[in-house]
Amino acid sequence: MLNLFGDIKIGDEGQNGLKTGLCIIAKRLDTNSTWPVTNHPDDIYFQRNKFLLRDLTRASTAGLTYFSPEIIDLGQNEIGTFVDGGLSMMNNPALQLYFIATLKGYPFGWKTGADALKIVSIGTGRRNPQRAVSSTLNPNVIEYALLAPEQLLHDAAELVEIMMQYFSDSPTARVINKKFGNLEGEEAGNEASFSYFRYNIDLHPETLDALGFENLTDTEIDSLMRLDQTENRHMLHTIGQQSAITLFEESHFNKAFDVLKTA
């Protein structure tokens, strides 16, 4: 992290500062609170939250049990213990970023509407685990403890996607289930609050076969979702590249996203 970010702080300006708005989401373990830290100078916590970018980035990627928590000096004789923001309800941070962009408690104040606000969310693969019924009949305390976080995080991710598709015009909307469908035509308030583009892939045999990763077993596919299986990183990188070719369409980004060229 030091080699990548040096001593840049999230609120730094000028040549060595950040060139765009940024929000990093981490989970503070010692207070059980979710921290969306932004670099907007009018944020009420801006002066206090001028943390090192490397520390915040490290905190937001510290998957519990895989990496040690990040200890950050918060000033005023206070320290905090931070871990991956994915351990909160905002593993997919799209909904939190919509709140940050539009709610009065934040300083951005962006206008809403499908033509005014576009949110792009990029996933890292989705896999619904299938277990034998016999393995769930009489789980012991340890097995319950291992199952609970996975169940809660899965439900949180599903709820975020339901809400994002419900409030938006979403050309990439997926079928949530047989009752919800993909929520097309059911925008809350009869008017979309934003455009939503979600790029993700179901890690199922048929999907992977179509991308050229044929005949993978369920065990091999399950291992792709494990953070401790670092040997899969090259395959995951290639799966991401191939998925982008099939999921991304140039029409998803209008001329407002073209880079202005100056002489």
C-alpha positions as CSV (number, residue, x, y, z in Angstrom):
1,M,0.0,0.0,0.0
2,L,2.9,2.3,0.8
3,N,4.4,1.9,-2.6
4,L,1.0,2.6,-4.3
5,F,-0.3,5.5,-2.3
6,G,2.6,6.9,-0.4
7,D,1.5,9.5,2.2
8,I,-1.5,10.7,0.2
9,K,-4.5,11.5,2.5
10,I,-8.1,11.3,1.4
11,G,-8.6,15.0,1.7
12,D,-5.4,16.1,-0.1
13,E,-5.7,18.6,-2.9
14,G,-3.3,19.8,-5.6
15,Q,-1.0,17.9,-7.9
16,N,-0.5,15.0,-5.5
17,G,-4.1,14.9,-4.3
18,L,-7.1,12.9,-5.6
19,K,-8.5,14.0,-8.9
20,T,-12.1,13.0,-8.4
21,G,-14.7,12.4,-5.7
22,L,-14.1,9.3,-3.7
23,C,-15.9,7.2,-1.1
24,I,-14.3,4.3,0.8
25,I,-16.6,2.1,2.9
26,A,-15.2,0.2,5.9
27,K,-16.8,-1.5,8.9
28,R,-15.7,-0.3,12.3
29,L,-15.7,-3.3,14.6
30,D,-15.4,-1.6,17.9
31,T,-18.5,0.4,17.5
32,N,-20.4,-1.9,15.0
33,S,-20.8,1.0,12.6
34,T,-20.4,1.3,8.8
35,W,-18.1,4.2,7.8
36,P,-18.5,5.7,4.3
37,V,-15.6,8.1,4.2
38,T,-15.7,10.7,1.4
39,N,-13.3,13.4,0.3
40,H,-15.9,16.1,-0.2
41,P,-14.6,19.3,1.6
42,D,-18.1,20.2,2.8
43,D,-18.7,16.8,4.5
44,I,-19.2,17.4,8.2
45,Y,-16.4,14.9,9.1
46,F,-14.0,16.1,6.4
47,Q,-11.4,17.7,8.6
48,R,-11.4,14.8,11.1
49,N,-11.4,12.1,8.4
50,K,-8.2,13.1,6.6
51,F,-6.8,9.6,6.9
52,L,-4.0,8.1,4.9
53,L,-5.4,6.7,1.7
54,R,-3.4,3.5,2.2
55,D,-4.9,2.9,5.7
56,L,-8.5,3.3,4.5
57,T,-7.9,1.1,1.5
58,R,-6.3,-1.5,3.7
59,A,-9.2,-1.3,6.1
60,S,-11.8,-1.6,3.4
61,T,-10.2,-4.8,2.1
62,A,-9.5,-6.5,5.4
63,G,-11.7,-9.5,5.1
64,L,-12.4,-10.8,8.6
65,T,-10.4,-14.0,9.5
66,Y,-8.4,-13.6,6.3
67,F,-6.6,-10.4,7.2
68,S,-6.0,-8.7,10.5
69,P,-8.1,-5.6,11.2
70,E,-6.6,-2.1,10.5
71,I,-6.1,0.1,13.5
72,I,-6.6,3.8,12.6
73,D,-5.8,6.7,14.8
74,L,-9.0,8.8,14.7
75,G,-7.5,11.8,16.6
76,Q,-8.8,13.2,19.8
77,N,-7.2,10.3,21.7
78,E,-9.4,7.8,19.9
79,I,-8.5,4.8,17.8
80,G,-10.8,2.5,15.7
81,T,-10.6,-1.1,14.5
82,F,-11.7,-1.4,10.9
83,V,-12.3,-4.3,8.6
84,D,-13.8,-5.0,5.1
85,G,-16.9,-2.9,4.3
86,G,-18.3,-6.1,2.8
87,L,-19.1,-7.2,6.3
88,S,-21.8,-4.6,6.5
89,M,-25.1,-4.3,4.6
90,M,-23.2,-2.5,1.9
91,N,-21.1,-5.3,0.4
92,N,-22.5,-3.9,-2.8
93,P,-22.0,-0.2,-2.0
94,A,-24.3,1.1,-4.8
95,L,-27.2,1.9,-2.5
96,Q,-25.0,3.7,0.0
97,L,-23.4,5.7,-2.8
98,Y,-26.9,6.7,-4.0
99,F,-27.7,7.9,-0.5
100,I,-24.4,9.9,-0.3
101,A,-25.1,11.5,-3.7
102,T,-28.6,12.6,-2.9
103,L,-29.5,12.8,0.8
104,K,-29.4,16.2,2.6
105,G,-27.1,14.8,5.2
106,Y,-24.3,14.7,2.6
107,P,-22.9,17.6,0.7
108,F,-23.2,16.4,-2.9
109,G,-26.8,17.2,-3.6
110,W,-27.0,15.6,-7.0
111,K,-30.2,15.7,-8.9
112,T,-32.2,12.4,-9.4
113,G,-33.7,11.0,-12.5
114,A,-32.8,8.4,-15.0
115,D,-31.1,11.0,-17.3
116,A,-29.5,12.9,-14.4
117,L,-27.8,10.2,-12.3
118,K,-26.1,7.0,-13.5
119,I,-24.8,4.3,-11.1
120,V,-22.5,1.6,-12.3
121,S,-21.8,-1.4,-10.0
122,I,-19.2,-4.1,-10.8
123,G,-19.5,-7.4,-9.0
124,T,-16.9,-10.1,-8.4
125,G,-19.1,-13.1,-9.2
126,R,-22.2,-14.5,-7.6
127,R,-22.7,-18.1,-6.4
128,N,-25.6,-19.6,-4.6
129,P,-24.2,-22.5,-2.6
130,Q,-26.2,-25.7,-2.7
131,R,-26.1,-28.0,0.4
132,A,-27.4,-31.5,0.9
133,V,-30.5,-31.4,3.1
134,S,-28.9,-33.9,5.4
135,S,-26.1,-31.5,6.2
136,T,-28.5,-28.9,7.5
137,L,-30.8,-31.0,9.6
138,N,-28.9,-31.0,12.9
139,P,-26.1,-28.5,12.7
140,N,-24.1,-28.0,15.9
141,V,-23.2,-24.6,17.4
142,I,-20.0,-24.2,15.4
143,E,-21.8,-25.1,12.1
144,Y,-24.5,-22.5,12.9
145,A,-21.8,-19.9,13.6
146,L,-20.2,-20.6,10.2
147,L,-23.5,-20.5,8.3
148,A,-25.0,-17.3,9.8
149,P,-22.6,-14.7,8.3
150,E,-22.9,-16.2,4.9
151,Q,-26.7,-16.3,5.1
152,L,-26.9,-12.7,6.3
153,L,-24.5,-11.3,3.7
154,H,-26.3,-13.1,0.9
155,D,-29.6,-11.7,2.0
156,A,-28.1,-8.2,2.3
157,A,-26.7,-8.4,-1.2
158,E,-30.1,-9.6,-2.6
159,L,-31.9,-6.8,-0.8
160,V,-29.6,-4.1,-2.2
161,E,-30.1,-5.4,-5.7
162,I,-33.9,-5.5,-5.3
163,M,-33.9,-1.9,-4.1
164,M,-31.5,-0.7,-6.8
165,Q,-33.6,-2.2,-9.5
166,Y,-36.8,-1.1,-8.0
167,F,-35.8,2.6,-7.8
168,S,-34.1,2.7,-11.2
169,D,-34.2,2.3,-14.9
170,S,-31.9,-0.7,-15.2
171,P,-31.1,-2.1,-18.7
172,T,-28.9,-4.8,-17.0
173,A,-31.5,-5.9,-14.4
174,R,-31.5,-9.5,-13.6
175,V,-34.3,-11.8,-12.6
176,I,-34.3,-11.8,-8.8
177,N,-36.8,-14.6,-8.3
178,K,-40.1,-15.8,-9.8
179,K,-42.1,-13.3,-7.8
180,F,-40.0,-10.2,-8.2
181,G,-38.9,-10.9,-11.8
182,N,-36.4,-8.2,-12.8
183,L,-38.8,-5.4,-11.5
184,E,-39.1,-3.9,-15.0
185,G,-41.8,-1.2,-15.1
186,E,-42.1,-1.2,-11.3
187,E,-40.0,1.9,-10.4
188,A,-40.9,3.3,-7.0
189,G,-43.1,6.4,-7.4
190,N,-43.6,5.5,-11.1
191,E,-40.4,7.4,-12.0
192,A,-36.9,6.1,-12.0
193,S,-34.6,7.9,-9.5
194,F,-31.4,6.9,-11.5
195,S,-30.1,4.6,-14.2
196,Y,-28.5,1.5,-12.8
197,F,-26.0,-0.7,-14.5
198,R,-24.9,-3.9,-12.6
199,Y,-22.2,-6.0,-14.2
200,N,-21.8,-9.4,-12.5
201,I,-21.6,-13.0,-13.4
202,D,-23.3,-16.1,-12.0
203,L,-20.6,-18.7,-11.4
204,H,-22.6,-21.7,-12.7
205,P,-21.3,-24.4,-15.0
206,E,-23.4,-23.3,-18.0
207,T,-22.3,-19.7,-17.7
208,L,-18.6,-20.6,-17.4
209,D,-18.9,-23.1,-20.2
210,A,-20.1,-20.3,-22.5
211,L,-17.1,-18.3,-21.5
212,G,-14.7,-21.1,-22.4
213,F,-14.2,-22.5,-18.9
214,E,-15.6,-25.9,-19.6
215,N,-16.3,-28.9,-17.4
216,L,-15.5,-27.3,-14.1
217,T,-16.7,-29.3,-11.1
218,D,-18.9,-27.8,-8.4
219,T,-16.0,-28.0,-6.0
220,E,-13.8,-26.1,-8.4
221,I,-16.4,-23.4,-8.9
222,D,-17.0,-23.1,-5.2
223,S,-13.2,-22.5,-4.7
224,L,-13.4,-19.5,-7.0
225,M,-15.4,-17.7,-4.4
226,R,-12.9,-18.4,-1.6
227,L,-10.6,-15.5,-0.6
228,D,-7.9,-17.9,0.5
229,Q,-7.6,-19.7,-2.8
230,T,-5.0,-17.3,-4.3
231,E,-4.1,-19.7,-7.0
232,N,-7.4,-18.9,-8.7
233,R,-6.5,-15.2,-9.2
234,H,-5.4,-15.7,-12.8
235,M,-8.5,-17.6,-13.8
236,L,-10.7,-15.1,-12.1
237,H,-9.0,-12.3,-13.9
238,T,-9.6,-14.0,-17.2
239,I,-13.2,-14.7,-16.3
240,G,-13.7,-11.0,-15.5
241,Q,-12.3,-10.0,-18.9
242,Q,-14.4,-12.5,-20.8
243,S,-17.5,-11.5,-18.8
244,A,-17.0,-7.8,-19.6
245,I,-17.0,-8.6,-23.4
246,T,-20.5,-10.3,-23.0
247,L,-22.0,-7.9,-20.4
248,F,-20.8,-4.5,-21.5
249,E,-22.5,-2.6,-24.3
250,E,-21.3,0.8,-25.6
251,S,-24.9,2.1,-25.6
252,H,-24.9,1.9,-21.8
253,F,-22.7,5.0,-21.7
254,N,-23.9,8.0,-23.6
255,K,-21.8,11.0,-24.9
256,A,-21.7,12.6,-21.4
257,F,-19.1,10.0,-20.5
258,D,-16.8,10.8,-23.4
259,V,-13.5,12.2,-22.3
260,L,-13.1,15.8,-23.5
261,K,-9.9,16.2,-25.4
262,T,-8.0,19.5,-25.2
263,A,-5.3,20.8,-27.4
